[in-house]
Amino acid sequence: MRIEQFLYITEIAKTGSIATAAERLYVTSPGISLAISSLEKELGVKIFERSRTGLEPTETGKKLILKAQNILNCIEEFKDEAKIDSSDIKGHLSISSDPALCRSIMPKTSAELKVKFPGITLQIKESPTSQVRKDVLNGDADIGLVFYPSSSPKENQLLTTTHIIDSIMMLCFKKNSELASKDIITMKDIDNYPLAAILNENDRKYHSQIFGKHNKLNILVQSQNSETKKYFISQGLAVGFEPDLTIKSDPFYQGGDIIAKPVLGIDLKVSYFSIRLKRRFFSAAEKKFLKELQYQASYFKE
């Protein structure tokens, strides 16, 4: 048996397709098919069986694939150990990120990483937190950046979660609003103000937890585009909540037409995390990326 056979079966287990695995690994489909047939013949067991959706591991195959992944992880760890403190670390990382982190901490993180480790390249995709989770779980992203931990026990079993930063949610409103004259703002003060919000199903649950008895707010506009609510707020048509890390990094909020203040009496704090699959090898490039991300996050809080 050969190491590349282990690589082939683990990749097919992720994709369910020889053709897709071949495309990702830059080899031919017939080459992969021949290698797997040879491995099955050598072991005397069937690793995959065909289904309507593609190739599925057999029960024995699942155990062998897990062992193969562990072996591949050990090989990568062995190679990385020699260069963990070196600027010569190489690797391509796919990052799926929530907009708030993507537009605040990620640009500086990417720039610093490029200077310190020129061999590490990043592919960054901005997505809602729900999509970020799917990207990581499906193997389409090495690391995901999300703004709340998973409430799914199944996901928690599959993912490793690392805290990045906490951010206070601030109330944003037009500078000539009556709210601008208040030194202290409470939820009662904004009961009658229309709200601009981004609320998908997961956000609704989080929204309810934060606002409690105030969760029946007067919502004027709902949009999955984080840019939309800014324009309603800037015209004085609505108020909205944004994490302070967004406010500090977004020129729109720094322009002076919108004022941001905390709201008294409610814990309006959101926490941001990185997520990755537990079963995947945690490469030196990924470690350096997360270390730099956490460093930039700590700097951002100052």
N, C-alpha and C positions, 0 to 999 in steps of 0.2 A: 504493500500500500504506500501511497505517496501523499505528501502534504497537500498538494493541489486538489486531491480527491476530497479531503476534508473541507477545503475551501468551497468546492463545488456543491457538496451536499448541504452545507450551512446556508449558502446563498440561495439555493433552490427552495429550502425550507422557508426562507423569508419571502420569496417572490411567488412560489407555486408554479414557476415556469422555467424550463430549460432555456428558452429563447431570451427571456428577460435576464436571467442569470448570466448567460453568455455575453449579452450586451454590456452588463455592468462590469464584467470581469475581462472584457476585451479578448474573448476567445470564441471559437466556433461552437455552435450547438452540437454538431456531430462529435466534436472532440469531448464535450462534457458528457454526452450520452454514452460514449464508449468508455470513458473513465469510470462512470457510475456502474455500468454493467460489469466492468472488470472488478470493481470493489465488491459488488454484491456476490459475484461468483467466488471471489477469494474468501469472503466471510461466510458464504453459504446461507445468506438471508436476503430478504427483500427489504430495501430501505424506503422506497417510494411505491405508491400505487396510484393509478389514474382515477380522477373523479371528474364530475361535471365542471368543476371550477379550476381544474389543473392537477398538478401533482401534489399528493398528500403523503406525509410520512406515515409509515406503518407504526404500530406500537413499539416494535423493536427499533425501527428507524428513528423514532423520537429520542430514544435513549442514546443511540449511537451519535446522532446529530449534536446532542448536548455535550457528549464526551469530545466530539470533534471540535466544537466551539471552545471548550476549555483548553484543549491542546493548542489551538490557534492563538488564544489569548496568552498562554504561557510563552509561546514563541515571540509574540509581539512585545510582551513584557521584558523578555530576555534582551531583545534588541534595543528597546527603549532605555533600559537600565544603564547602558553604556553611554548614553548621550543625554540623560535627564537634566544635567546641569550645563548643557552645551547650547550655544546659539545656533548650532547646526541642525537642530530638530526640524524635521520636515513632516508635512502632512496636509491633507485637504479636509477642511471641516465644513459641514453643512449645518447652518444655524437657522432655526425657525424662531422668530421672536414676536412677542406682543409689541404693539406700536409704541407704548410708553418707553420701554427699555430700548427699542430699536432706534428711537429718535433722540434719546438723551445720552445714555452711557455707551451704547454700542459704537458710535462713530469714533470716540476717543480711544476706546478699547482696541478697535481695529487698527487705528493709526499707530498706537504704541506697539502693538503686537508685530506689525509689519517692520518696525524699526529694530525691535529686539530679536525677532525670529523671522527673518525674511523667507525662510523655507516653509513657513506655515501660510497657507492660503485659505480664505474664507469665502463661502457662498452664503449670503444672508437673505432670508425671505421674511418679509413682514406679514403677519397673519393674526387674526383674533386668537385668543388663548385656546379656545376649543379646537381650532384647526392646528395649532402648535402641538397639542397633545396627540392628535391623529398623526401628524408628521413624524413624531418621535416613535410612537407605537408601531407605525407601519414601516419604520426603517428609512423614511425619506429624509430625516434630519438626525444628525449625530447628537445635537444638543438643542433643547427647547428652552425658551425663556418665557415664563408665564407669571400672571399676577395673583394667582391663588392656588393653594395646594389642591390635589384631587380629592374628591369625596367618594370616589369609587374604590372599594377594597381590591377589586381585580386589578385596576390600574396601579394601585399602591404596591401590589406584589411584583409588578413588572418594572416599576420605575424607581430610580434613585433620585432623591430630591435634595437640593442644596440651597440654603437661604442666600439671597443676594443683597437685598436692601428693603427697608420699610419706608413708606412714603405717606405723608399726611395728605388726606383729601381736602382740598380747598374749594370754597364756594367762589365761583367766578361770575361777575356781573359787570354791566356797562358802568363806566366811571361816573355818569351823572345820575345813577340810580339812588333812591332814598337810602339804600343799604350802605352806601359809601360814607354816610355821616355817622353810622353806628360804630362805637368802639368795640362792642361785643355783639356778635350775631348768634342767635339761637335758632333752632329748627322752627320754632313758632313764628319767628320773623319772616320766614320764607314760605310759610304755608300757602299763601295766596299768590305766589309767584309761579308762572309757568316754568317748567323744567325741560331742558334739552338733555337727552340721555341716550346712551348706547345700551340697549337691553335685549340680549338674546336669552335663551332659557337659563343658561348657567349664570349669566349676569343678574337675572331676576332673583335667583336664590341668594346670591351674595348681597344684592341690593336690599332684600328683605331682612337679612341678618344684621346689616349695618344700621338700617333706619328704624327697625322695630316697629313701634306703634305709629311712626311717621311714614310708613312705607306706601301710603296711598297719596303720593304727591301728585300735583297737577302737571302731568307730562304733556307738553305741547308737541314735541317732535322726538321721534325715535329714529335712529339711523345707525347702520353698521359701519358707517364712515365716520371716523373720529374727527374729520375736518368739518363736517356739516354743522355740528352744534356750535362751533366757534362763531360762525356767521350769524346765527340767531342771537347769541349772547352779545356780540358786538353791536347789533342793531337795537338792543334793549328789548327784544321780544321774549327773552327767556333768561333764566340763570342756569348754571350747570356746575357740576363737580369735576375737578381734575386733580390728579396727584401732583404734589409740589414739584416732583422731578420733571414732569412735563412742562409745568409753568416756567421753571428755571431755564429750560432749554429751547422752548418754542418762541421764535421771534414774534409770532402773532400775539402771544400773551405778554411779551415784553414791550410791545409797541406803545402802551400807555392808555389805550382805549378801554381795556378791560382791567378791572381790579380783582384781586384774589385775597380772600380772608378765610381764616379757620372758623368753624362753627362750634360753639360751646355746647357741651352736654351730650355729645355722641362721639364714640370712638371711631372717627372717620380715618382709619389707617388701613392701607393696603400693603401687603407683603409680596415681594417678587422673588421667584425661585428659578433655578435652572433644573431641568429634568433630563434624564437619559435612561436608556434601557439598562437594567442590571446585568443582563446576559452579555452585553457587548463589552469588549475590551476597552478599558479606559486608557487611551493612548497618552503619550507624553505631550503631544500637540494639544489635546483636549485639556490636560491638566494645566498647561501654560495659559491657554485661553481663559479658563475659569479663574485662575489666579489673577490674571490681569483684569478681568471683569470685576472681581471682588475689590481689587485695589482701586479701580476707577470709581466704583460705587461708594467706597469709603471716602474718597476724595470729593465726590459729588455732594455728600452730606454736609460738608464744611461750609 
